[in-house]
Amino acid sequence: MTPDSPRLLNRNLLLLILCQGLFLTNNVTFIAVNGLVGFSLTPVPWMATLPVMGYVVGGALSTAIVARTQSRYGRKRSFQLGLMVALFSALLCATAVWVQSFWLLVLATFIAGYYSANGQLYRFAAAELVNASLKEKAISLVLAGGLIGAIIGPNLAKHTKDSAQYPFMGAYLALAVVALVALLVMAFIRFPDDARSSAPKDSGRPLGQILRQPVFIVAALGAALGYGIMNLLMAATPLAMQVAGFEFASTATVLQWHVIGMFAPGFITGSLIRRFGVLEVMTAGLVLNFVCIFVALAGTTFEYFLISLFVLGVGWNFLFTGATALATQAHTPQERDKAQGAINFFVFLVMALSSFSSGALVTTQGWYWLNVGSLVPAVIVGVGLLAMFIHRGRKAAQPAHVSS
């Protein structure tokens, strides 16, 4: 690297990576415990993952509000508001467990969805903290910050499981502390739009026009359905392993390696995208999704759960990081908030459907048919990627226009 080369790692990006790790600590802990707590409180077993669904439905319904908040007040203040909601919702979850109220737990996780909608924008904000030539690597590195959550989240759930009056009440109280730490870290990050006091007057093209672009459609398919497949299987794993007779410690280990698979590749995914291309990396992620499903269909021993969930995590990373990088090609800086908000709305919508479906399918049809069902969205993503390859090939084959 020459002295004049743009710098990738800077203080703001490093702090945002830490915030991503704390965000995933919240996310992973929620995934690890919400289904089990819901199962212990609900009168109907198939409703056990409603608290998980509440989290993502809350995120889906918050995307438009978050987009407007970011547009008006900028990244930092919007992110800080999300962290304050994280603090409140964690305390409300602990209260729900204390009073043994299933529906209060669902409400609390629904409110927590606002924080999730904010945290999902950390990866986009990363691209604004570095030179434009380094945006893929910045996105990838911030997603790699999720490794912090991979290490802390399952261990936090495991070690705080019985630390309070009721199982997992201590985990929610610990998440309140995590939110406070994240608030402190966020206070030291400077974003390019920190001085924003009102929404930009020029917001670019209408949203409908942005949505109709092939590049946006494929980016949305990759992000939303890729997340949906991952969430469908991950949300059901604690219940499936409990049915198979495993202790929670084994479940926590599987989830930990799953999240390591999700975020460890982040150190190289950006470089892979720059070397091989975004569509190629997304295709590799889709292939790994198929591998995960076939391994999960092969058996229900600890090793099968571990390998399938780890491979699922790596596949998600390639698909989601690639979709995020692809999405940045579909909008101008003025269109940032509404375009990114739309992507995240689709992500949360699919996550909501997959969260509910996972509980219903795994408790009524079993782990096998849950995995068979996950082949459908994988095939749809494959069709979208194939169409994009054909579109790119035709565009490349067109002769360059020579002006006379």
C-alpha positions as CSV (number, residue, x, y, z in Angstrom):
1,M,0.0,0.0,0.0
2,T,1.4,3.4,-1.0
3,P,1.4,6.4,1.4
4,D,-1.4,7.9,-0.6
5,S,-3.6,4.8,-0.7
6,P,-7.0,5.2,1.1
7,R,-7.0,3.7,4.6
8,L,-9.5,1.0,5.4
9,L,-9.3,0.7,9.2
10,N,-10.0,4.0,11.1
11,R,-11.3,4.8,14.6
12,N,-14.9,5.2,13.4
13,L,-15.0,1.9,11.5
14,L,-13.4,0.0,14.4
15,L,-16.0,1.4,16.9
16,L,-18.8,0.5,14.5
17,I,-17.4,-3.0,14.2
18,L,-17.7,-3.2,18.1
19,C,-21.3,-1.9,17.9
20,Q,-22.1,-4.6,15.4
21,G,-20.7,-7.2,17.8
22,L,-22.8,-5.9,20.7
23,F,-25.8,-5.8,18.3
24,L,-25.3,-9.4,17.4
25,T,-24.8,-10.3,21.1
26,N,-28.4,-9.1,21.6
27,N,-29.6,-10.9,18.4
28,V,-27.9,-14.2,19.1
29,T,-29.1,-14.3,22.7
30,F,-32.6,-13.5,21.6
31,I,-32.5,-16.4,19.1
32,A,-31.0,-18.7,21.7
33,V,-33.5,-18.1,24.5
34,N,-36.7,-16.6,23.1
35,G,-38.1,-19.8,21.6
36,L,-37.3,-21.7,24.8
37,V,-38.8,-19.1,27.1
38,G,-41.8,-18.8,24.8
39,F,-42.2,-22.6,24.9
40,S,-42.2,-22.5,28.7
41,L,-44.8,-19.8,28.9
42,T,-47.2,-20.5,26.0
43,P,-50.3,-22.6,26.5
44,V,-50.0,-23.8,22.8
45,P,-46.7,-25.4,21.7
46,W,-46.8,-24.3,18.1
47,M,-46.8,-20.6,19.3
48,A,-43.4,-21.1,21.0
49,T,-41.5,-19.0,18.5
50,L,-44.0,-16.1,18.5
51,P,-41.5,-14.1,20.6
52,V,-38.9,-14.7,17.9
53,M,-41.5,-13.6,15.3
54,G,-42.4,-10.6,17.4
55,Y,-38.7,-9.4,17.2
56,V,-38.7,-9.6,13.4
57,V,-42.2,-8.2,12.9
58,G,-41.3,-5.3,15.1
59,G,-38.2,-4.8,12.9
60,A,-40.2,-5.0,9.7
61,L,-42.8,-2.4,10.9
62,S,-39.9,-0.2,12.2
63,T,-38.0,0.1,8.9
64,A,-40.0,3.0,7.5
65,I,-39.8,4.9,10.8
66,V,-36.0,4.2,11.0
67,A,-35.6,5.4,7.4
68,R,-37.3,8.7,8.2
69,T,-35.4,9.1,11.4
70,Q,-32.1,8.5,9.6
71,S,-33.1,10.9,6.8
72,R,-34.0,13.7,9.2
73,Y,-31.5,13.3,12.0
74,G,-28.6,11.3,10.5
75,R,-27.0,8.0,11.4
76,K,-25.7,8.6,14.9
77,R,-28.8,10.0,16.6
78,S,-31.0,7.3,15.0
79,F,-28.6,4.6,16.1
80,Q,-28.6,6.0,19.7
81,L,-32.4,6.0,19.7
82,G,-32.3,2.3,18.7
83,L,-30.0,1.5,21.5
84,M,-32.2,3.2,24.1
85,V,-35.1,1.0,22.8
86,A,-32.8,-2.0,23.2
87,L,-32.2,-1.1,26.8
88,F,-35.9,-0.7,27.5
89,S,-37.0,-3.8,25.7
90,A,-34.4,-6.0,27.5
91,L,-35.8,-4.8,30.8
92,L,-39.3,-5.5,29.6
93,C,-38.4,-9.0,28.6
94,A,-37.0,-9.6,32.1
95,T,-40.2,-8.3,33.5
96,A,-42.2,-10.7,31.3
97,V,-40.3,-13.7,32.6
98,W,-40.6,-12.4,36.2
99,V,-44.4,-12.2,36.0
100,Q,-44.6,-15.3,33.7
101,S,-46.5,-13.5,30.9
102,F,-46.2,-14.9,27.4
103,W,-47.9,-12.0,25.7
104,L,-45.8,-9.4,27.6
105,L,-42.7,-11.3,26.3
106,V,-44.1,-11.1,22.7
107,L,-44.7,-7.3,23.2
108,A,-41.2,-6.8,24.5
109,T,-39.6,-8.6,21.6
110,F,-41.8,-6.7,19.2
111,I,-40.5,-3.4,20.7
112,A,-36.9,-4.7,20.5
113,G,-37.5,-5.0,16.7
114,Y,-36.9,-1.2,16.5
115,Y,-33.3,-1.8,17.6
116,S,-32.9,-4.6,15.1
117,A,-34.1,-2.3,12.3
118,N,-31.4,0.2,13.3
119,G,-28.7,-2.4,13.8
120,Q,-29.3,-3.8,10.3
121,L,-28.2,-0.4,8.9
122,Y,-24.7,-0.6,10.5
123,R,-23.4,-2.5,7.5
124,F,-24.6,0.2,5.1
125,A,-23.2,3.0,7.4
126,A,-19.8,1.2,7.2
127,A,-19.5,2.0,3.5
128,E,-19.7,5.7,4.3
129,L,-16.8,5.6,6.8
130,V,-14.2,4.7,4.2
131,N,-13.1,5.6,0.6
132,A,-15.6,4.4,-2.0
133,S,-13.1,2.0,-3.4
134,L,-13.0,0.1,0.0
135,K,-16.8,-0.1,0.6
136,E,-17.1,-3.9,0.1
137,K,-14.3,-4.5,2.5
138,A,-15.8,-2.1,5.1
139,I,-19.2,-3.8,4.8
140,S,-17.6,-7.2,5.2
141,L,-15.5,-6.2,8.2
142,V,-18.5,-4.7,10.1
143,L,-20.4,-7.9,9.5
144,A,-17.3,-9.8,10.8
145,G,-17.8,-7.8,14.0
146,G,-20.7,-10.2,14.6
147,L,-18.0,-12.7,15.8
148,I,-18.2,-10.8,19.1
149,G,-21.8,-11.8,19.3
150,A,-20.9,-15.3,18.3
151,I,-18.6,-15.6,21.3
152,I,-20.5,-13.6,23.9
153,G,-24.2,-14.4,23.0
154,P,-24.4,-18.2,23.5
155,N,-22.1,-18.0,26.6
156,L,-24.1,-15.1,28.0
157,A,-27.3,-17.2,27.6
158,K,-25.6,-20.3,29.1
159,H,-24.0,-18.7,32.1
160,T,-27.0,-16.5,33.0
161,K,-29.7,-19.1,32.4
162,D,-30.2,-19.8,36.1
163,S,-28.8,-16.6,37.6
164,A,-32.2,-15.1,38.5
165,Q,-35.5,-16.3,39.9
166,Y,-36.7,-17.8,36.6
167,P,-34.7,-19.4,33.7
168,F,-33.2,-16.9,31.3
169,M,-34.4,-13.8,33.3
170,G,-30.8,-13.1,34.0
171,A,-29.9,-13.2,30.3
172,Y,-32.4,-10.4,29.5
173,L,-30.9,-8.3,32.4
174,A,-27.4,-8.9,31.0
175,L,-28.6,-7.6,27.6
176,A,-29.7,-4.3,29.2
177,V,-26.0,-3.9,30.3
178,V,-24.9,-4.7,26.7
179,A,-27.2,-1.9,25.4
180,L,-25.6,0.5,27.9
181,V,-22.1,-0.4,26.7
182,A,-23.2,0.0,23.1
183,L,-24.6,3.5,23.8
184,L,-21.2,4.5,25.3
185,V,-19.3,3.2,22.2
186,M,-21.7,4.9,19.8
187,A,-21.1,8.2,21.5
188,F,-17.5,8.2,20.1
189,I,-18.4,7.5,16.5
190,R,-18.5,10.3,13.9
191,F,-20.6,9.8,10.8
192,P,-20.4,12.0,7.7
193,D,-24.0,13.2,8.2
194,D,-23.7,14.0,11.9
195,A,-24.5,17.7,11.2
196,R,-27.8,16.9,9.6
197,S,-30.7,18.7,11.2
198,S,-33.4,18.1,8.5
199,A,-34.2,15.7,5.7
200,P,-32.5,16.4,2.4
201,K,-34.7,18.3,0.0
202,D,-33.6,16.2,-3.0
203,S,-34.5,12.5,-2.3
204,G,-33.8,11.3,-5.9
205,R,-36.0,8.9,-7.9
206,P,-39.3,7.6,-6.6
207,L,-39.0,4.4,-4.6
208,G,-41.0,2.4,-7.1
209,Q,-38.5,3.2,-9.8
210,I,-35.6,2.1,-7.6
211,L,-37.4,-1.2,-6.7
212,R,-38.0,-2.1,-10.4
213,Q,-34.2,-2.2,-11.2
214,P,-33.0,-5.8,-11.8
215,V,-29.9,-5.1,-9.6
216,F,-32.2,-4.1,-6.7
217,I,-34.5,-7.1,-7.2
218,V,-31.7,-9.6,-7.1
219,A,-30.1,-7.8,-4.1
220,A,-33.4,-7.9,-2.3
221,L,-33.9,-11.6,-3.1
222,G,-30.4,-12.5,-1.9
223,A,-30.7,-10.5,1.3
224,A,-34.3,-11.3,2.2
225,L,-34.6,-15.0,1.2
226,G,-31.0,-15.7,2.3
227,Y,-31.8,-14.3,5.7
228,G,-35.1,-16.2,5.6
229,I,-33.5,-19.6,5.0
230,M,-31.0,-18.9,7.8
231,N,-33.6,-17.7,10.2
232,L,-36.0,-20.6,9.4
233,L,-33.4,-23.2,10.4
234,M,-31.6,-21.3,13.2
235,A,-34.8,-20.3,15.0
236,A,-36.0,-23.9,15.0
237,T,-32.7,-25.4,16.1
238,P,-33.1,-25.0,19.9
239,L,-36.5,-26.7,19.7
240,A,-35.3,-29.4,17.3
241,M,-32.3,-30.2,19.5
242,Q,-34.5,-30.2,22.7
243,V,-36.9,-32.7,21.0
244,A,-33.8,-34.8,20.0
245,G,-32.8,-35.0,23.7
246,F,-29.9,-32.5,23.8
247,E,-29.1,-30.3,26.8
248,F,-29.1,-26.5,26.3
249,A,-25.3,-26.5,26.6
250,S,-25.1,-28.5,23.4
251,T,-27.6,-26.2,21.7
252,A,-25.5,-23.2,22.7
253,T,-22.4,-24.8,21.2
254,V,-24.2,-25.4,17.9
255,L,-25.5,-21.8,17.8
256,Q,-22.1,-20.5,18.7
257,W,-20.4,-22.2,15.7
258,H,-23.3,-21.2,13.5
259,V,-22.7,-17.6,14.3
260,I,-19.0,-18.0,13.9
261,G,-19.8,-19.3,10.4
262,M,-21.9,-16.3,9.8
263,F,-19.3,-13.7,10.6
264,A,-15.8,-15.2,10.6
265,P,-15.7,-15.1,6.7
266,G,-16.3,-11.4,6.9
267,F,-12.5,-10.9,7.1
268,I,-12.2,-12.1,3.5
269,T,-15.6,-11.8,1.9
270,G,-15.0,-8.2,0.8
271,S,-11.7,-9.3,-0.9
272,L,-13.5,-12.2,-2.5
273,I,-16.1,-9.9,-3.9
274,R,-13.5,-7.6,-5.4
275,R,-11.5,-10.5,-6.9
276,F,-14.3,-12.8,-8.2
277,G,-17.3,-10.6,-8.4
278,V,-20.4,-10.0,-6.3
279,L,-22.7,-12.4,-8.2
280,E,-20.1,-15.2,-8.0
281,V,-19.7,-14.8,-4.2
282,M,-23.5,-14.8,-3.8
283,T,-23.7,-18.0,-5.9
284,A,-21.1,-19.7,-3.7
285,G,-23.3,-18.7,-0.7
286,L,-26.4,-20.3,-2.2
287,V,-24.5,-23.5,-3.0
288,L,-23.5,-23.7,0.7
289,N,-27.2,-23.2,1.7
290,F,-28.0,-26.3,-0.3
291,V,-25.1,-28.2,1.3
292,C,-26.5,-27.2,4.8
293,I,-29.9,-28.5,3.9
294,F,-28.7,-31.8,2.6
295,V,-26.5,-32.4,5.7
296,A,-29.5,-31.5,8.0
297,L,-31.6,-34.0,6.1
298,A,-29.0,-36.8,6.6
299,G,-29.3,-37.1,10.4
300,T,-30.1,-35.5,13.8
301,T,-27.0,-36.4,15.9
302,F,-24.9,-33.5,17.4
303,E,-22.4,-33.6,14.6
304,Y,-25.1,-33.2,11.9
305,F,-26.6,-30.2,13.7
306,L,-23.1,-28.7,14.2
307,I,-21.9,-29.1,10.6
308,S,-25.2,-28.1,8.9
309,L,-25.6,-24.9,11.1
310,F,-21.9,-23.9,10.6
311,V,-22.2,-24.3,6.8
312,L,-25.5,-22.4,6.9
313,G,-23.7,-19.5,8.6
314,V,-20.9,-19.3,6.0
315,G,-23.5,-19.5,3.2
316,W,-25.5,-16.7,4.7
317,N,-22.4,-14.5,5.0
318,F,-21.5,-14.9,1.3
319,L,-25.1,-14.3,0.2
320,F,-25.9,-11.4,2.6
321,T,-22.6,-9.6,2.2
322,G,-22.9,-9.9,-1.5
323,A,-26.5,-8.7,-1.6
324,T,-25.5,-5.7,0.6
325,A,-22.7,-4.7,-1.8
326,L,-25.0,-5.2,-4.8
327,A,-27.7,-3.0,-3.2
328,T,-25.2,-0.1,-3.0
329,Q,-25.2,-0.1,-6.9
330,A,-28.9,0.4,-7.0
331,H,-29.2,3.9,-5.5
332,T,-27.6,7.3,-5.3
333,P,-26.5,8.9,-2.0
334,Q,-29.7,11.0,-2.0
335,E,-31.8,7.8,-2.3
336,R,-29.9,6.0,0.5
337,D,-32.4,6.0,3.3
338,K,-35.5,4.9,1.4
339,A,-33.6,2.3,-0.7
340,Q,-31.9,0.7,2.3
341,G,-35.1,0.9,4.3
342,A,-36.9,-1.0,1.6
343,I,-34.2,-3.7,1.5
344,N,-34.5,-4.1,5.3
345,F,-38.3,-4.2,5.1
346,F,-38.1,-7.2,2.8
347,V,-35.5,-8.8,5.0
348,F,-37.7,-8.4,8.1
349,L,-40.9,-9.5,6.3
350,V,-39.3,-12.8,5.2
351,M,-37.8,-13.2,8.7
352,A,-41.2,-12.8,10.3
353,L,-42.7,-15.4,8.1
354,S,-39.8,-17.8,8.6
355,S,-39.8,-17.3,12.4
356,F,-43.4,-18.2,12.7
357,S,-43.1,-21.0,10.2
358,S,-40.1,-22.5,12.0
359,G,-42.0,-23.0,15.2
360,A,-45.1,-24.3,13.5
361,L,-43.2,-26.7,11.2
362,V,-40.7,-28.1,13.7
363,T,-43.5,-28.8,16.3
364,T,-46.0,-30.2,13.9
365,Q,-44.0,-31.6,10.9
366,G,-40.6,-32.1,12.4
367,W,-37.0,-31.1,11.6
368,Y,-36.9,-33.1,8.3
369,W,-39.8,-31.4,6.6
370,L,-38.7,-28.0,7.9
371,N,-35.5,-28.5,5.9
372,V,-37.3,-29.8,2.8
373,G,-39.4,-26.7,2.9
374,S,-36.4,-24.4,3.0
375,L,-35.4,-25.7,-0.5
376,V,-38.1,-23.5,-2.0
377,P,-36.7,-20.1,-1.2
378,A,-33.2,-21.4,-2.1
379,V,-34.4,-22.3,-5.5
380,I,-36.0,-18.8,-5.9
381,V,-32.7,-17.1,-5.1
382,G,-31.0,-19.4,-7.6
383,V,-33.5,-18.3,-10.4
384,G,-32.8,-14.6,-9.5
385,L,-29.0,-15.1,-9.7
386,L,-29.3,-16.9,-13.0
387,A,-31.4,-14.1,-14.5
388,M,-28.8,-11.6,-13.3
389,F,-26.0,-13.6,-14.9
390,I,-27.9,-13.7,-18.2
391,H,-28.6,-9.9,-17.9
392,R,-25.0,-9.2,-17.2
393,G,-23.9,-11.4,-20.1
394,R,-26.2,-9.7,-22.6
395,K,-25.1,-6.2,-21.4
396,A,-21.4,-7.2,-21.8
397,A,-22.1,-8.6,-25.3
398,Q,-23.7,-5.3,-26.5
399,P,-21.2,-3.4,-28.8
400,A,-20.0,-0.1,-27.3
401,H,-21.6,3.0,-28.7
402,V,-19.1,5.0,-30.8
403,S,-20.1,8.6,-31.4
404,S,-19.3,10.0,-34.8
